[in-house]
Amino acid sequence: MKGFCLRSKSESEDCIKNHIIKIQTQFGTKIKFVRHDGAHEFATNSITTFYEDHGIEQQVTVPYAHQTNGTAERAIRTIVTIGRSLLHHAKLEKCFWAEAAMTAIYIKNRLPSPKIDPKTPFEIVYKSKPSVKHMRVFGCRAFILTPREKRLKWDPKAREGMFMGYEEASKAYRVYDIEAGQVVISRDITFDESTFDFSMDRPSDDDEDAELDLDLLAINEDDVRQTRLQAYWQAQE
C-alpha cells in the first residue's frame, strides 16, 4: 500500500503518473488497469491520454456503491483506524492526521496480511523480511541534533520535537520541530518514548480551514486500485 498527502486535488495527476511509472520501472511489472471513483482529477484529458499511451484501462466504480471498490475501501478503513489510535495514544490534535495516516501505512506494510500469510506486504515487494529495530512510538518526545556547523558555541545541541514517522527515501525520521513549527527530516534523533502530551502552539494557518487529500494506491501485482480519503480540520484560536 502506498499513500500520498496532497495539498490540492490538482496534484493528483502528476502523483498518479509518477507512481505508475515508478512501479513499472522498479518492479518490472505492467499496470493493466486503474480503478477510481470517477472524480475529475482522476479522469482529466491529460491523464486519460497517459492511460491510453501506456495501455492502461480505466475502471470507474458505480457512484455510492462502495462494494465495487472493496479492496481500497477496506484499506482506507484500516488506515483511518490505525491513524486514529496513533493520534489518541500520543494525545495529539487532529491537525497531525496526515502524519498519522502515513505512519499507519508504514506500519501496515510491515504487518502479516491474511491474504499472504505468513508474509508481509514488504516481503512481497522487496523479497526480504522488514526490520523493526528502527521503529519508534508515534508522537513521542524527540530531540533533533543541530549540526555543529549550524550552531554557535553556547547554543543548545538539540531542539525538542515530536516523532512524526519515517522518511523512507532517505531512511531518516520525520520530527515536528516545536519551536520552528514544521516537520524536519533527520537521522540524528534521540528519542524519549515515555513522554507525550506536549504543551505547544498549533501549527501555522490558524485563520483558515485546511484540506488535504490522501490517495491510497493498493498494489496487487498488475493492478492499481485507487480511491480517495479526504479529511478536513478546522483551525482554532
PLY file of the C-alpha trace (Angstrom):
ply
format ascii 1.0
element vertex 237
property float x
property float y
property float z
element edge 236
property int vertex1
property int vertex2
end_header
0.00 0.00 0.00
1.22 3.48 -0.86
-0.17 6.78 0.35
0.30 10.38 -0.75
-0.65 13.54 1.10
-1.71 16.24 -1.35
-2.34 19.89 -0.57
-4.66 20.27 -3.55
-6.51 17.97 -5.91
-4.56 19.40 -8.84
-1.50 17.49 -7.59
-3.26 14.14 -8.10
-2.50 13.81 -11.80
1.29 14.12 -11.59
1.30 11.94 -8.48
-0.55 9.12 -10.27
1.63 9.30 -13.38
4.88 9.30 -11.42
3.79 6.42 -9.22
2.69 4.23 -12.12
5.98 4.84 -13.95
7.93 4.10 -10.75
6.12 0.79 -10.21
6.63 -0.37 -13.77
10.31 0.65 -13.79
11.40 -0.62 -10.38
9.45 -3.87 -10.26
9.35 -4.80 -13.93
5.59 -5.22 -13.87
2.86 -3.87 -16.11
-0.10 -1.91 -14.74
-3.12 -3.22 -16.64
-5.88 -1.09 -15.16
-6.58 1.73 -12.74
-9.81 1.77 -10.77
-11.11 5.08 -9.43
-14.35 6.73 -8.34
-14.77 8.97 -11.37
-13.61 12.18 -9.70
-12.50 14.84 -12.18
-8.87 14.88 -11.05
-8.60 11.17 -11.91
-10.14 11.47 -15.37
-8.75 14.62 -16.98
-7.95 14.63 -20.69
-4.25 14.64 -19.90
-4.28 11.62 -17.60
-6.71 9.76 -19.88
-4.19 10.22 -22.70
-1.47 8.93 -20.36
-3.50 5.79 -19.66
-4.10 5.22 -23.37
-0.43 5.72 -24.25
0.57 3.12 -21.66
-2.17 0.64 -22.49
-3.86 1.07 -19.12
-7.60 0.52 -18.82
-9.71 2.83 -16.65
-12.35 1.20 -14.46
-14.79 3.67 -12.92
-16.76 2.47 -9.91
-20.51 3.00 -9.61
-21.33 6.15 -7.57
-22.11 5.41 -3.90
-21.56 1.66 -4.46
-18.51 1.28 -2.27
-18.56 -2.51 -2.52
-17.41 -2.23 -6.14
-14.07 -0.98 -4.86
-13.99 -3.03 -1.70
-10.23 -3.56 -1.52
-9.47 0.16 -1.41
-12.40 0.91 0.92
-11.21 -1.69 3.44
-7.66 -0.38 3.18
-8.83 3.13 3.98
-10.84 1.96 7.00
-7.79 0.13 8.31
-5.51 3.14 7.88
-8.04 5.50 9.48
-8.43 3.14 12.45
-4.68 2.80 12.99
-4.08 6.53 12.45
-6.81 7.49 14.90
-5.29 5.18 17.52
-1.84 6.72 16.98
-3.20 10.24 17.50
-5.21 9.22 20.56
-2.30 7.42 22.21
0.05 10.36 21.63
-2.65 12.86 22.70
-2.10 14.85 19.51
-4.51 17.18 17.76
-6.29 16.23 14.55
-4.12 18.58 12.51
-1.47 15.84 12.57
-3.80 13.33 10.88
-1.73 13.20 7.67
1.45 12.22 9.53
-0.52 9.62 11.49
-2.01 8.20 8.28
1.37 7.88 6.58
2.82 6.20 9.67
-0.16 3.84 9.74
0.60 2.82 6.14
4.26 2.28 7.04
3.24 0.01 9.93
0.57 -1.85 7.92
3.08 -2.75 5.20
5.20 -4.45 7.86
2.42 -6.50 9.45
1.41 -10.01 8.33
-1.56 -9.96 5.97
-4.22 -12.73 5.99
-4.15 -12.94 2.18
-0.40 -13.55 2.02
0.16 -15.09 5.47
2.70 -15.52 6.93
4.44 -12.89 4.81
4.10 -9.12 4.99
3.41 -6.75 2.06
7.00 -5.51 2.46
8.32 -9.04 1.84
6.19 -9.49 -1.26
7.60 -6.32 -2.81
11.22 -6.34 -1.62
11.79 -10.11 -1.20
13.20 -9.72 2.32
11.85 -9.52 5.85
11.35 -5.98 7.18
13.43 -4.78 10.11
11.64 -3.15 13.03
14.72 -2.18 15.04
14.47 1.43 13.88
10.78 1.85 14.69
9.71 4.23 17.46
6.48 5.18 19.23
4.49 7.72 17.21
4.17 11.14 18.84
6.84 10.57 21.48
9.33 13.21 22.56
12.34 13.53 20.28
15.46 15.67 20.24
16.83 16.82 16.89
20.59 17.23 16.87
21.69 20.58 15.46
24.81 20.09 13.30
27.93 21.68 14.73
28.24 23.83 11.62
24.83 25.41 12.30
25.19 26.28 15.98
27.26 28.71 17.98
29.45 27.67 20.88
26.83 28.26 23.58
23.77 27.22 21.59
21.89 24.08 22.66
22.98 20.96 20.80
19.45 19.76 20.12
15.91 21.03 19.59
12.83 19.46 21.11
10.23 17.88 18.87
7.67 15.12 18.39
8.25 11.96 16.38
6.01 12.02 13.29
7.08 8.96 11.34
9.55 7.74 8.75
11.11 9.16 5.59
11.67 6.03 3.53
13.57 7.67 0.67
16.40 8.79 2.94
15.99 6.20 5.72
15.52 9.02 8.19
12.90 10.15 10.71
10.25 12.84 10.47
10.10 15.02 13.58
7.88 18.01 14.28
10.15 20.81 15.47
8.04 22.53 18.13
9.96 25.81 18.08
10.06 26.09 14.27
6.51 24.80 13.84
7.39 22.45 10.99
8.38 18.87 10.24
12.09 18.27 9.72
13.83 15.19 8.36
16.89 13.91 10.18
18.73 10.74 11.13
20.35 12.31 14.20
17.47 11.91 16.65
17.36 10.94 20.32
14.00 9.54 21.45
12.19 9.62 24.78
9.46 7.04 24.14
7.88 7.52 27.57
6.95 11.19 27.16
3.91 12.51 25.27
1.22 15.20 25.66
3.27 18.28 24.82
2.34 21.84 25.62
2.73 23.54 22.27
1.23 26.03 19.87
-0.84 24.89 16.92
0.88 24.64 13.55
0.56 27.63 11.22
-2.50 28.51 9.12
-4.59 29.44 12.18
-7.13 31.51 10.33
-8.28 29.25 7.52
-9.63 25.78 7.01
-7.06 23.42 5.55
-7.71 20.47 3.30
-5.51 17.52 2.48
-6.22 14.58 0.20
-4.74 11.18 0.90
-4.64 8.95 -2.17
-4.20 5.30 -1.32
-2.92 3.01 -4.03
-3.40 -0.66 -3.18
-0.92 -2.50 -5.38
-1.62 -6.11 -6.30
0.96 -7.06 -8.95
-0.69 -5.98 -12.18
-3.45 -3.73 -10.96
-3.85 -0.49 -9.09
-6.99 0.19 -7.12
-7.38 3.79 -6.22
-9.74 5.72 -4.04
-9.66 8.91 -2.09
-9.73 9.78 1.55
-10.46 13.40 2.31
-10.12 14.89 5.74
-10.63 18.37 6.98
-9.59 20.14 10.11
-10.83 23.44 11.40
-8.08 25.60 12.82
-8.94 27.11 16.17
-7.52 30.05 18.00
0 1
1 2
2 3
3 4
4 5
5 6
6 7
7 8
8 9
9 10
10 11
11 12
12 13
13 14
14 15
15 16
16 17
17 18
18 19
19 20
20 21
21 22
22 23
23 24
24 25
25 26
26 27
27 28
28 29
29 30
30 31
31 32
32 33
33 34
34 35
35 36
36 37
37 38
38 39
39 40
40 41
41 42
42 43
43 44
44 45
45 46
46 47
47 48
48 49
49 50
50 51
51 52
52 53
53 54
54 55
55 56
56 57
57 58
58 59
59 60
60 61
61 62
62 63
63 64
64 65
65 66
66 67
67 68
68 69
69 70
70 71
71 72
72 73
73 74
74 75
75 76
76 77
77 78
78 79
79 80
80 81
81 82
82 83
83 84
84 85
85 86
86 87
87 88
88 89
89 90
90 91
91 92
92 93
93 94
94 95
95 96
96 97
97 98
98 99
99 100
100 101
101 102
102 103
103 104
104 105
105 106
106 107
107 108
108 109
109 110
110 111
111 112
112 113
113 114
114 115
115 116
116 117
117 118
118 119
119 120
120 121
121 122
122 123
123 124
124 125
125 126
126 127
127 128
128 129
129 130
130 131
131 132
132 133
133 134
134 135
135 136
136 137
137 138
138 139
139 140
140 141
141 142
142 143
143 144
144 145
145 146
146 147
147 148
148 149
149 150
150 151
151 152
152 153
153 154
154 155
155 156
156 157
157 158
158 159
159 160
160 161
161 162
162 163
163 164
164 165
165 166
166 167
167 168
168 169
169 170
170 171
171 172
172 173
173 174
174 175
175 176
176 177
177 178
178 179
179 180
180 181
181 182
182 183
183 184
184 185
185 186
186 187
187 188
188 189
189 190
190 191
191 192
192 193
193 194
194 195
195 196
196 197
197 198
198 199
199 200
200 201
201 202
202 203
203 204
204 205
205 206
206 207
207 208
208 209
209 210
210 211
211 212
212 213
213 214
214 215
215 216
216 217
217 218
218 219
219 220
220 221
221 222
222 223
223 224
224 225
225 226
226 227
227 228
228 229
229 230
230 231
231 232
232 233
233 234
234 235
235 236
